[in-house]
Amino acid sequence: QRKYGKDRVAQIITHGKLQARAVLRDVGRVLQIPYRQVDKLCKLVTNNPTNPITLAEAIALEPRLQNASDEDPVVEHLLTIAQKLEGLYRHASTHAAGLVISDRPLSELVPIYRDPKSNFPITQFNWKLVEAAGLVKFDFLGLKTLTVIHKTVQLLKRGRDIVINLENLPLNDEITFDLLAKADTVGVFQLESTGMRESLKRLKPDRFEDIIAMVALYRPGPMDNIPAYINRKHGLENVDYFHPMLENILKETYGVIIYQEQVMQIAQVMAGYSLGKADILRRAMGKKDKVAMAEQQISFVEGAVTNGVEEGDATKIFNLVDKFAGYGFNKSHAAAYALISYQTAYLKANFREEFIAASMTLDMGNTDKLSIFTAEARKSNIPVLLPCVNNSEADFVVEPSCSSNEFGAIRYSLAALKNIGSAAVQAIIRERASTGPYRDLSDFARRLQHKLLSRRHLETLAASGAFEELHSDRAQVFGNTEQILALSNRLATNQASGISDLFSGSESMSDQPELDMRIVKRWTPIERLDKEFDSIGFYLSGHPLDEYKSALDELGVTTWSAFETAAKISPISGLLAGIVVSAREKKSARGNAFAFATFSDMTGQFEGVIFSNLLHNSRHLLEVGIPVIIGAEAEREDDCVKMRLKSLEALDTVVINIHRNLRLEFEQHALTNNEGRVILSDMQSYLKPGNGQIKIALALEEEGYTCELTLKGYYDTGPQTRGAFSTLPGLLSINELT
């Protein structure tokens, strides 16, 4: 607006329509139908933003909707009104990137209104109509990747005092091209999809022009030319320029017509077109306008013949150009994207810790992406550390290298935790910056701003491990959040009322009020990880399947990572293990139920489809958190691996039949006093019938001697039992005996 004038620049309107779920919710609210009832109905409507269905289609697909209408007049009334209103405009919004710029006041060309939120002028015509009105729509794309680059540069300056000038990056960096040749491109702009990575491995790019070409080629249509480009680059296929006049134009791309600019240059050089006329040819080819193309062919051939080209050759070349150029990509657009691709690849290749940390910050609301980046960091021997009230920031940050690790470590963000808002995070960080690190839980409680941190916030912090530096037992902190808040509230109340605390003037820490923490039973390893999953969104410090490792090895179970890699090469079947993360049921066109289930193993999350017969028999196993063993088939489809479940069993049911003996070693006096009776009683309550034996070892006073006894009978010695035993006081170790 400053450059062209406030009355000559505007955003473009978009109209939000009342689609199936939205119209149900709106009408339900007006009719004052209970929210839960409306929400239950909405969840019966398939939600597919890319191909939304109508209410009539939803009712036809889901018998429960029709049944609800037949059985309840209120629901029938709701559906009747909703179907009448469905499809109407609900609200006005703005186009994500579009702007119009005019040479005169826009109000002379299109109706304008002002956005009540920003007071910015917006056209009342949508993007199709503004173009019909004679205006040019400009798309200004705000790429998230640009912020990733900016944050990476900031982290480098802050942590290593390295200043990166993006304008002067060398475009021939060997480390960067080595990364691209290995297809190590998770997080690299435009180059991280499975298909693109496979193309990069075959291409082995060694110049910036190769990146431009791949950005332009990797789209439906032109991607058919990727094999030719790769083979010609490596001398496995002859390069054909069609005619000597075109060699200079097509040499860069090994005779493959990739860019719209090449089409225009061919028309100029061979047929004598002006730039304006060449652009008309480009548009005609892009739109596949048969009438315009017939006219262009006559003009092109005549011009080429005038320049000494044989008529037959000219016709042949026009047809070849038409074939290749139908999907031609704008080179300047591809080059701009390729530069960002190169910059992100350069930063990942040379400053991996900072790049991954910045990428995680920009995706902190997407736990699937955070899980992928965490796996990427670990693959590079970069630890991802648990969140910590004394070390974490609102963003993901890189901590200095430690003696046991040649790389830096990425510290998990407090703001990325579930159920904790920015105000609470900022309060923790602000207090720490002002007064110094928190010394212990009592100190945290005393300094806690009770109005900003709730019990829910504290439980999230405890479950995630953010208090482990202050108190190592997550379960005890989690179970004492009320006590932490009580101490904080007492101090705040005294302060507000002007009552001088007995200890407020003392400089001695021993005089400060302390937490009165109640005793809480320790979590088992699996319970601890489940709580961690709830607060972080994936398993960070370990995985529940770690407890099953020996059993999984014996069963011949493979990891998802290895299974996926094999499936990309050829169809595969095998056994997987996973923890159920989510499951969503759908109906096929024939009315058969099926489900998409997401699982997690040590290498990441994966999804599979479960068809009706298996779903009917195993629906009870699809509850979140249940460990299962999966018989699956998978194969590559387009750019990803599709998996179908053939069988599903509870993992604990399978492993209970595997013979394992356990040896429990306790501290010297753990079982010989009154507390020992309680421990033995607890141990007895954990025992279930199975196939394993349990030995108890107790160190004696005489150095080097141990008393050992074997419990009578055979017991379940699987992960659940071992986890329960791990909570027993005085236990030194649990070992499997072969």
Beta strands, then each sheet from edge to edge (+ up, - down):
strand 1: 9-17
strand 2: 89-101
strand 3: 112-114
strand 4: 121-123
strand 5: 137-139
strand 6: 384-385
strand 7: 397-399
strand 8: 409-411
strand 9: 572-587
strand 10: 593-601
strand 11: 604-610
strand 12: 627-637
strand 13: 640-650
strand 14: 661-666
strand 15: 689-692
strand 16: 694-699
strand 17: 706-710
strand 18: 715-715
strand 19: 731-737
sheet 1: 3+ 4- 1- 2+ 5-
sheet 2: 6+ 8+ 7-
sheet 3: 11+ 10- 9+ 12- 13+
sheet 4: 17+ 16- 14- 19+
sheet 5: 15+ 18-
end
